[in-house]
Amino acid sequence: MLAVLIFGTIGLSLPFASHPGNHPRFIDALFTATSALSVTGLITKDTPVFWSPVGHVIILSLIQIGGFGVMAIATLLSLATARRLGLSTRINAANETKNGGVGQTKSAVRGIFYTTLVMESTVAVALTLRFYFHYHMSVGTAVWHGIFHSVSAFNNAGFSLYTDSLMPFNKDPWILLPLSTSIVVGGLGFPVVMEVLKRYRMPHFLTMHTKLVLSGTAFLLLAGFVFVLALEWSNPNTLGPMALHNKILNSFFQSVTSRTAGFNAIDTTAMNPATWLVTDILMFIGAGPAGTAGGLKVTTLLIIVFMVRSELRNDRAVVIFNKRLSRSTHRQAITVASMMVILIIAATMALTILDKLPLEQVLFEVTSAISTTGLSTGITSVLSIPSKYIIVVLMFVGRVGPITLGTSLALRRKPVLYTLPKERPIIG
């Protein structure tokens, strides 16, 4: 990933990657390359105005590599984890991830490739037809815009060839709904998509992982939709002037895109602070593991929720969908969540000190970066250079960090030949 980032930064620094008269600074090339590779979508330069068609191709290539590559890496690391653990754990891990264990590496990568190809091609065709017949674009422009936005959507990147993202299409369900479908499927994760395709007629046989992702995704989409619709209903700068059906459409799309996709069909900068807070929560949680989205992950959050419930009920074990959760998974979930919270707090403090910007906007920016979402309240381009470097680190860590940390925690299982005495400090 680091090597690809270096080449991407060099590519965007070349003269033909930007329009004549535009000379990208190193920080702008690095920021854009990192944002594309980490499928985030935050920008310091207006994508359609600043970067040339060659630059757009470089950005799209980085998005595709970042989305497909990390999804493949995450799936293959789950295979490696299954091989590294004991026999019984390997069997359980293979069953839970649906990767099949040893010998399934090629089929897993092949499945990811075909899933990506089918989704991106289908949505690209739908968008191309809409751009050509309804918006009267030329064939070449319609095809290119269809491909670019389809790839950006499936990989949850949020890059757009329009200065104001998808706001020109905020009343067009034939644009927003195909993109929403692609975003959701990409965010579910490859193991979930494959298992649903195999067992859609037998939902009771779905694994705990798939049930957590599907139920958590459905709940968050509904909750986000309700909150955005309620909080922005009368906002004259967002949903206020729209007809009822357009309010519903845009509230749903905002709920979808807030979970690490990064497009916006309504003006994010004009939203109420309460809506920003709701969006912060959705961005922080993110979508499913081994997918194109970022964030804490739905499974991590739900595991912590079930742990709290079990503790309050004084249960002997954490039980989810009639299956007992491994104790090592408890520690992994708490560790990943704690590290993400610590990074958000530290980065928010640093940016607030460096740039003297409002706390709610800085928190939004930081959460968007580490969750690889790409939404912004409009402060990205005005950040100081040190702050931009912090955002670069957050985007890269947010994309690669959770996978690396989760896998390392799973693989650090060494036999302990002794036990230390217990002591119980006072809690609460």
Buried (B, 14 or more C-beta within 10 A) or exposed (E): BEEBBEBBBBBBBBEEBBEEEBEBEEBBBBBBBBBBBBBBBBBBBEBEEBBBEBBBBBBBBBBBBBBBBBBBBBBBBBBEBBEBBEEEBBEBBBBBBBBBBEEBBEEBBEBBEEBBEEBBBBBBBBBBEBBBEEBEBEEEBBBBBBBBBBBBBBBBBBBBBBEEBBBBBBBBBBBBBBBBBBBBBBBBBBBBBBBBEEBEEEEEEBBBBBBBBBEBBEEBBEBBBEBBBBBBEEBEEBBEEBEEEBBBBBBBBBBBBBBBBBBBBBBBEBBBEEBBBBBBBBBBBBBBBBBBBBBBBBBBBBBBEBBEEBEEEEEEEBEBBEBEBBEBBBEBBBBBBEBBEEBBEEBBEBBBEBBEBEEBBBBBBBBBBBBBBBBBBEBBBEBEEEBBBBBBBBBBBBBBBBBEBBBEBBBEEEEEEEEEEEEEEEEE
